[in-house]
């Protein structure tokens, strides 16, 4: 499985680098990778137990590993991702011109498909989080593919920030599960059936992450903005990949936490509002692609209710409708792309007579729209009937929340029929007050073939609903053993069918009479407005904070830093979190004590001297006194090193001081200077106190004893310090040497640059 994922990334890397000038070759290679993934997935899905697992140990010391599990649900999702990926990539060969933008699209698209495949195969929350974040980054690149467009950049940033915030919620939930239970595996969590306040909080955090990715209320606003991406990107993100990640997560977690009231109510309320709000917005959209985007929001609300409510029958309905939605929504987006490519417009107010000039595309799109509306004999009819049948009996299992879910779904289903009719009328209908749209050129084979396949799949799956339903039995039972069900082309006259007929009739009437040019009244509060206000507030606040905290004053930085240090240490002392001075040794001999007193005296004199030269000599005296302390503690090598370094530093100081005034300038006087002295003394005392406490807080033998023991047999040297520097900490030493070398080169370069600038320019005499 990891090999297939790496194959996606290898081809994506090649598309962005060595094959950048040949995007069509990259697309063909990508299609080959998708086909290989389909074949391998089908083969692995036929194993004895239908499950294949593989794990990669990432950071063993932290217990972090990437764990993939290919069960029946993952097989279905990988097939959807790969099949639609191959069709959309083939479609893009005719949609795009072979240029640099196409090369970037191909690379990002293939990489995104690989990341999404990893997400749906994740066996635990940690692995899913890794792929989750990668999908956010790659979707940002795909949505902002036309980087020269300000709208595309803003939409990409909106998607990244919203889904990134959800990723942080997911990460927090992962951390809580790992700390509290020691695992994030879906299977182990299901076996544990954990409860408790912390577990509930973790489950809610995970659910919030799912809401952001699947555009559930109140995070629904980012998805319509993703329409700034090219049509192939929109078709793929909205049908098979990005937005389904949250539904996949809810489907995995719902059998574990679906019985929690807070989980169930959050899912139903958020999903219901999303379904209705998306449907209403779709009724006012005049861009065909934007209409489909809002319809996706509505359908995601429907899927969220089914996948998250925690009823086994609803889980089965969610699985089958997830597949149905992927098929008909991809076909609808691709058909709009074909119309836009041929006519040059997506405005349903001005498009007229397109159905007569492009009859095949019109028929195919109408079939897919009928599936979205849930009209017999399409696949969407069978899945919607199943959902209604389950929710009509939901109150027996979950009580009032089931009735609320049913009400939302019925209203949402009316709207789905209405905006489906509106879509067909607007794109393919003939309008009396509009001139016929001019088809510049007939759509090519690659623009129509994927739509033919997908629309035909919706029709065939609906006609053979019973056989199609059997294919999803194993998929649903993978999520929940009780999630069984069946589909039927004709379910018989029952309550669900009666409700469905009423829904279709009312929705079709609304969609037919609703004006195509209707404009929605601007609401005082919308998701976009809240997002923009928050973003602007964060940017403004950060500028104000930066203005005060990064004002360019080194003195201010030192005061703030040391103030935090003092506050932290004093808090630790006040709360008795640090050891006391029990059995503390002040000095081993009077000579040590005398040298320390000398250091204190020299340091105090430095603060009061007005001459730079004298201050440098006094600081040098402090350094030499420290060398004496090293020698008294039996470290002659450190003493010699300290003397050498102190001598060099002192010489450099004196050379630099030649270029400066002989005395310090006292720019601060009076109370401000007094405050500086008090603060400086406080810092010195508190830090010294902390150093004494830390030196007395050892609770285990020093690591130095281990170094001494291993120095000769393992390092081959009797000088422990040298062995530590060269063997035990060789990489650290090499890094320090590298830093010093780079700094030296930088200083030398600056000096040479200054010298060149000082040289007078020689002006040649003009002849």
N, C-alpha and C positions, 0 to 999 in steps of 0.2 A: 504493500500500500504506500509506503514511503517512497518507493521507487517511482510510482505513478505521479505522486505529488512533485517529486524532484524533476520529473520529465516536463511537467507544466512550467516549472521555474526555469529550466534550462532553455526550453523553446522561447519562453518570454524574454529571457536575457539575450538570446540570439536575435530576437526580433528588434530589441532596442539597441543592439550594438552592431554585430557583423552583418545582419540582414536589414539594417535600417533603410537602405536604398531599395530593398526588394520586399515590400510589405506583403505582396501577394504570395510569395514563397513562404513567408512566416505564417500567413493565414492557412495555407495548405498543410504546413507542418502542425499547426494547432489543431486543425480538423483531424489529422492522423492521431494526435495525442488523445483527442476526445473519443475517437473510435476505439483506440486501444483500451481506454478506461472503461468504455461500455462493455467490451468483450471480457476484460478481466473481471469486472464487477459481476457480470452474469455467471462467469465460471465460479468465482468464489462464493456467490450466493447459492450455488448448488451443492455445497459441501454437506456432510452428513447432518450436522446440527444447525446448519444455516448461519453460523457465526464464525467469523475469522478475526483474530486479535493480534496486534503487534504493538510492541512498546519500545521506545527509545529512551535510554537513560541519559538525561540532559545534565542536571546538576545533582549528582548522587549524594553529596554531603548534605544538601538541603532536602533530599527526598523528592526532587522535581523530575518528572519524566513526561514525555509525550506518549500518550496511550490512545491508539486508534482501535475502534471496534466496528466491524462491518456486519451489522445485523440486518434484518429485513427492512427496517425503516431507513437505515443508512443506504442500503442498496437502492431503494426507491428514490431517495434524494439525489444520490450520485448519478443515477440514470437520468433524472430530470435535468440536473445541472449539465451533464455531458451531452445529452441529446439536443437540448435547446442551445447549448453552447456551440455545437457543430452547425446547427441550422442558422443561428444568428451570425456566426463567423462566415459561413458561405454567403449569407445575405449581404454582409458588409463588403464582399468582393465587388458587388454591383453597386452598392450604395455610395462607397467612398471612391474618390480619385486616389491613385497610388502616390501619395506624397508623405511628408514627414509626419503630419497629423495621423495618417492611417497607420504608419509604423508604430507610433506611440499607442494608438488605440489597440492594435493587435497585441503588442507586448503586455500592456496593462490588462487587457481582456483575458488573455490566457493565464496570466498570473492570478487574476481574481478568481477564475474558475478553479484553479488548483487550491487556492486558499479556502474557498467555499466548500470544496470537496473535503478538505481536512476538517472543517468545522462540523459538517454533518456526520463525519465518522468519529468524532471525538467521543472517547469513552468516559471522560471525566470533565468537570467544570474547568480545571486548570488548563487542560489542553484546548478546550473550547475557547477559553479566554485568549489564548495566544493567537489562534486563528481569527477570533472575533475582532481583535484590534487590527490585524492585517487586512481584514475586509474593510474596515473603516478607512484605512490609509489608501487602499487601492480604489475604493469607491470615490474618495476625494479626487484622486487623479483622473478617474474616468468621467466624473461629473464635470470637472474643470478641464476637460480635454481641449476645448477652445480657450486657451489661456488668455488670448487677446480680448476676450469678452469679459467686461466687468460683471455682468449678470451671472455668467458661468462661474467666475471666481467666487462671487458672493454666495452662490448656491452651494458650491463645493465646500466652502468654509462652514456654512450653516450645517450641512450634513455631517461634517467632521466633528464640529463642536458638540452637536446634540448626541450623536452616537458615541462620541468619545466620553461624554459625561456618563452615558449609560454604561460604557465599559468600566469606568471607575466604580460605579455601583456594583457591577458584576464582580470586579476584583475584590471589593470589600466583602461581598457575600462569600466568595471563594476562600478568603482568609478566615472568616468566621467558621465556616464549615471545617477547614483544615485544623484550626486550633481547637475547636470544640469536639470534633468527632475523629480527627486524624485522617480524614479521607474526603475526597470530592468526587469519587466515582459514582456514576448514576446507579449502577447495579448495587453497590454497597449501601448507598443511601436508601435505596428501596428496601433492602433487606433489614436495615436498622429501623426504619420507620421512626426517625428521630422527632422529639418534641421538646418544648421548652421555649422560654422567651428569646434566648440568643438564637436558637434555630429559626424561630419565626421571623426575627429581624433579618437574618441571613436570607431566608426565602423571599422576603419582601424586596430586599436589595437586588436579588437575582431577577425578580419579576420586573423591577424598574428598568434594569438593563435590557430585558426583553422588550419592554414597551418602547424604549427609544429606538431600537433597531427595526422593529416592525411598525413604527409610526402609529402607535396607539396614543389616544388622547391622554395627556395634553402635549405629547411630542409629535403630533401628526403633521405639523406645519412644514417640516423640512422636506417631506417627500415630494409634494408638487413642485417645489423649487428645483428638484433634480431633473426636471424636464429640460433644463438648460443643456443637458448632455445630448449627443446625437441619438437618433431613434434606435439604432442597434443597442446602444448602452441602456436606454430606457426600457426597451423590451426585455433585456436580460435581467436588469436589476429588479424590475417590477414583477417579473413572472417567476423566475427560477431561483434567484440567489439572495441578494442583499436583504430585502424585506422579509424573506422567509426565515432568516436566521433567528429572529425573535420567536417566530411560531415554532420552529424546531426546538428551541430552548424550553418554551412553555410545554410542548408536547412531552419532552423528556422529564420535566420536573412535576407536571401536573399529577401523574399517578402517585407521586411521593407526598405532595403537599396540597393536592386538590381538595382534601377534606377540611382544610383550614378555612374558617369563615372569612377571615380577612383576605386570604388569597382569592377565594371564590368571588367575593363581592368586588374586589379590585378588578378582577378579570372581566366580570360582567358589566360593571359600570363603565370602565374604560373602553372595552370593546364595543358596547352598545352606543356610547356617545360617538366613538370613532366611526361606526357604521352609518349612523344617521347624519353626522356632520359631513362626512365624505360624500354621501349621496346628495345632500343639499347643495354642496359646493359644485358637484358635477353638473347639477341642473343649471347652473349659472355660467359655467365655463364656455367660452366661445372658441378656444383653441382645442382642436380634436385631441391632441396629445395631452393637454392639460385636463380635459374631460376624463380621459382614461386614467390619468394620474390620480385624480380625486376618486374615481371608481376603484382604483387599487386600494386607496385608503379605506374606503367603505368595505371592500372585500376582506381586507386585513382585520378590520374590526370583527367581521363575521367569523373568520378563522380563529381569532383570538378567543372569542367566546367558546367555540367548540373545543379548541385545544386545551384551554385552561380551566374550564368549569369543573373538571374532575369526574365526569360521568363516563363510564366505559363506552356507551353507545355514541356519545358525543365525540369521543376520541376517534372512533371508527369513522364518523362523519367528517371529522377534521382531516383525517388522512386522505380520504377519497376526494374531498373538495379541494384540498391542497394541490392534488394532481390535476384536477379539472381546471382550477384557476390558472395554473402554470401554462396549460395548453391553450385555453381560449384567450388569456391576456397577452401571451406572446404573439398569437395570430393577429389580434387587434392592433397592437403596436406596429407590427411589421406591415400590416395593410395600410395604416396611416402613413408609414414611411414611404410605401410605394406610391400612394396618392400624392404626397408632398413632393416626391422625386419627379413625378410626371407632370403635376400641375403647378407646383411651386407655391402652394398655399395649404394651410391647415385650418383656416378660419371657416367655421361652419355657417357663419352668416352670409358668406359670399360664395362658397362652393355651391355649384348648381349643375345638375346634369352629369355628374361624374359617374353615377351608376350606369348610365346608358353608354358612356364612352369606355368605361372599364368594367364591363359586366361580370367578368370572372372574379375580379377582386371584390366587387360589390357583393356577390353571392357568398363568397368565402367569409367576408367580414360580417355579413348578416348572420350566417350560421354561428360564428363565434359570439356575436352579440346576443343571439338567442340562447346560447349556452350560458352566458353570463346572467341573463335574465331568468334562467331556469325554466325554459320552455321545452316541452316534449317535442321531439325525441332526443334531445341533446344530452350530453354528459352532465351538464350543469343542472338539468332537471332532476336526474336521479339523485345527485348529491344533495340538492336542496330539499328534496322530498325526505331523504333520510334524516337530515338535520331537523326538519320540522316534526317528523314523527318522534324523534328522541326528545325534543324540547317540549312537546305537548304532554309528555309523561314525566317531565323533569321535576315537577312539584312534588311528586310522590317520593322522590329521593333526596332532593335538596331544599324543598320548601319554597319560600317566597322568592328566593333568588332565581329559581327556575322560571317562575312566572315573569319576572323582570326580564330575564334573558329572552324568553319567547316574545314578549312585547317588542323589544328592541329589534329582534330578527325579523318580525313581521313588517315593521315599519321600514327597516332597511331593505327588505326584499321588494317592497313596493317601489322604493326609490331606485333599486337596481334595475327593475324592469323599465322604469321611467327614463333613466339616463341611457339605458341600452337603446330604447326607441329613439331618443333624442340624438344619439350618436349616429344611428343609421340614417335618420332624416337629414341631419345636418351635413353629413359627409357625402352621401350618395343620392339624396333626394333632389328633385327639381323644384326650384323656387320661382314663383311667377315674377317677383320683383327684382330678380337678379339675372344678369346675362349668363349664358352657359359658360362654364369654366373651360378654358382652353388646355387640352392635354398636349403638351409640347412633344412628348414622345411616349410610346407605349412602354410599360415597365418590362424590363428584361426577365429572362427565365429565372435567374437567381433571386430576383425580387419577389417573384410570385410563387416559386416552388415551395419554400418553407411555409408560406401561408396555406397552400394547398394541403400539405402534409398535416399541419396542425389542425386546420378546420376539419379535415377528414377524420382525424383522430377523435375530435369531439363528437362528431356524428356517429362514428363506428362504436365508440365506447358507450354512447347512449343507446344505440340500437341493440347492442349486446350487453346491456347493463348487468344482467345476472352473472354472466361469465366474467365481466370486468370486475364486479364486486368480489368474486372469489380470489382474484389476484391480490387483493388488499387485505385478505384475512390475516395472513402471516405478518404483514406489516403492522397492522393495528395491535395484534396480540403481543408483538414485541414490546410495545409501549405499556400495555396493560393486558394481563392474561384474560380479562373479562371483556375486552373491547372487540366483540364479535358483532357481525351484522351482515346484511345483504342488500344489494341494490336491485331495483326492478324497473323495467321500462314502463310497465303499467302496474302500479301498486294496488289497484282496485279502488273502489269508491270508499274512501275513509276520511277521517277528519283532516289529515294532512293534505290530501288531494283537494278537498273543498277549500281549505285555507289557501292553497297554492293557486287554485283557479281564481279566487277572489283577488289575491295579490297581483296576479298577472293582469287581470282585467282592469283593476284600479290603476296599476302602474302604467299600463299601455295607454290608458286614456289620458293620464297626466302627461306622459311623455309626448303624446301626439298634439295636445292642445297647448303645451307650455311653449311660450315664444322662444325662438332660437336666439334672439337678440336681447333677451332679458338680462338685466344687470342687477346684481345683488346689492342690497343696501350695506353701506360700510358700517361694520360693527365697532363700538367703542373699544372693545378688547378682543384681540385676536392673537393667535400663537405667534404670528410674525411680529406683531407690535411688541409683545412681551419679550420675545427673543432680542429684537433690536434695542429695546430699552435696557435690557440686562447687559447686552454686549457693550452698548455705549456707556452705561454706568461703570462697567468694569474697566473699560479703557480710560475713562475720565478719572476714575478713582486711582488707577495705577499711575497715571501721570502725576496726580497730586502727591501720592505717596513717594514716587520717585523724586519729585521736586524737593521734598524735605529730607529724604533719607539718602539720596545720591546727589548732594549739592556740591561735590567737588572738594569739600573740606576734609583733609586728613584728620584734623583734630576732632571733628564731629564723629567720624567713623570710629576712632579710637575710644572716644567717650561712650558711644552707644555700645560698642562691643564689650568693653570692660565693665560697663554698667550692668549688662546682662550677666556677665560672669559673676560679679559681686552679688547680684540679686539671687542667682541660682545657688551659690555657695552659702549665703546667709540663710536661705530657705532650708537647705540641707542641714545646716547646724541647728536651726530653730526646731526642726521636726525630728531631730536626733537620728538622722540617717547616716551620719558619719561617725567613725570611731573617735574615742577621746584620747587624752594624752597619757594614758596609763603606761607606765614603764618606758616612757620616752627618754632616750639618751640625748642630751643637749650637745655634748662634745666628749670625745675620747681622751683629750689631753688639753692642758692649758694653752698649748701652742695653737691648736686648732681654734680654740675660742678666741684667742688673740688675733689670728688671721681674719676670722669672720668679722670681728669688731673693726679691724682695719678696713675691710671691704665696705662696711656700713658707713664709716666716717668718710672715706673717699667718695662714695656715692652721694652722701649728703652735701659734701663740698661742691660737687659737680653742679648741683641744682642751683647753687647761689653764685657761682663764679660768673663774671661778665665777659671773660676773655675766651675766645674759641680755642686758642692754643693751649691754655691751661686746662680747659675742660677735656681736650683730647688726651693730654698727659695723665690726668686723673683717671679717665676711663681705662687707659692702658694699665695704670696701677691696679685697678680692680681686676683686669684680666690676668695680670701676673700673680695677684693674690690667689685667684682661683686655681692657677697652676700649682701653687704651693699646697693648696688643699688637696689636689689630686695626688701630689707626691706623698703627703702625710697619710693618705688612705692606701698607699701601696700601689699606685698606678703611675709609675715613672713614664711609660709610653704616652699616656694621656697628658701628663704634665709637659713633656717635651713638645707634643703636638700643640697644646694650648699656647706655650711660649712662642713657638714658630708662627702660629696663626695670629696671635696678638701682636707680634712684632711687625708682621706684614701689614696688618690692618692699621696699626698705629702710623707706619710710614706713609701708607696711602692717605690716611686722614690728614697728616701734616702737609702732604703735597697738594691735596685739594684745598686745604685751608689757606694756602698761599693766594688763591684766587678770590677769597671771600674777605669781607671786612674783619678787622681784628676783634671786634666786640659784637655781642648779641644785641639785637634791637628789642627792647621791651615794649611791644605794641599793646599789651594788656596790663592794666594797672588797677589798683584799688580792690574793690570787692570781687571783681571777676578773677583777678590773680589769686586772691585768697581762696576762692572756690576751687580754682585749679589745683592749688597746693593741697587742700583738704581731700579732694578727689584722688589725687595721685598717691597721697599717703595711704588712703583707704584701700586703693587697689593693691599697693605694695604689701600692706599688712594682711589683707584677706588672702591674697595669692600665696604669701609666705605661710600663713596659717594652714591653708589647704595643702601645700606641699608637705608640711610637717605631719598633718593628719594622714595623708596618703602614704607617707613613708612608714607610718605606724599601723597601717590597716592590712598588712599582708596576712593572709589566712592559709596560704599554701607555700611550699618551698619555692624559692626563686628559680626562674628558668635558667639563671646563670649556672646553677649547680649541674643542670643537665648538659649545658654547653661544655662545662669543664670535663664532665665524664666522657662525652663523646668526641671531644676535640682531637685527642691523639689517635684513638683507634679508627675513627671514621673520617676525620679531616686530615690526618697525617701531619699535624703541626702542634707544637707545644705552646705557641703563642695563641691564647684563646681568642683574643681580639681579632687577630689576623684571620683565624679560621672562621670566625663568625662573619667577617666582612666578605671573605672570598668564597666560602663554601656554603655555610648555613643561610646567609643572606646575600648570595652572589647576585641574584637578579635585582634586588634592591640597590646594591652597590653600583651595578651597571646602570641602573636608571638614574641614580644620583650623578654619576660621572657624565652621563649623557646630558642631563639638565645643565650641569655646569659648563660642559663643552658648548652647548647651544647658546647659553647665556654669554659665554666668552666670545663666540663668533658674532653674536648680536652687538655686543659692546664694540668689538673691533670694527664692525661694519659702520656703526654710528660714528666712531671716531674718524674713520676714513672719509665718510660722507661730509663730516664737518670740515675736514681738511680741504677737501675738494671745493667746498663752498667758499672757503676763505681765500683760495688762490685767486689773484686778480686775473681777469680775462684779458688776453692779449688781442688787441685789435689791429688787424693788418692794415697797413697804409694802403689806401686805394690808389691804384695806378691810373 
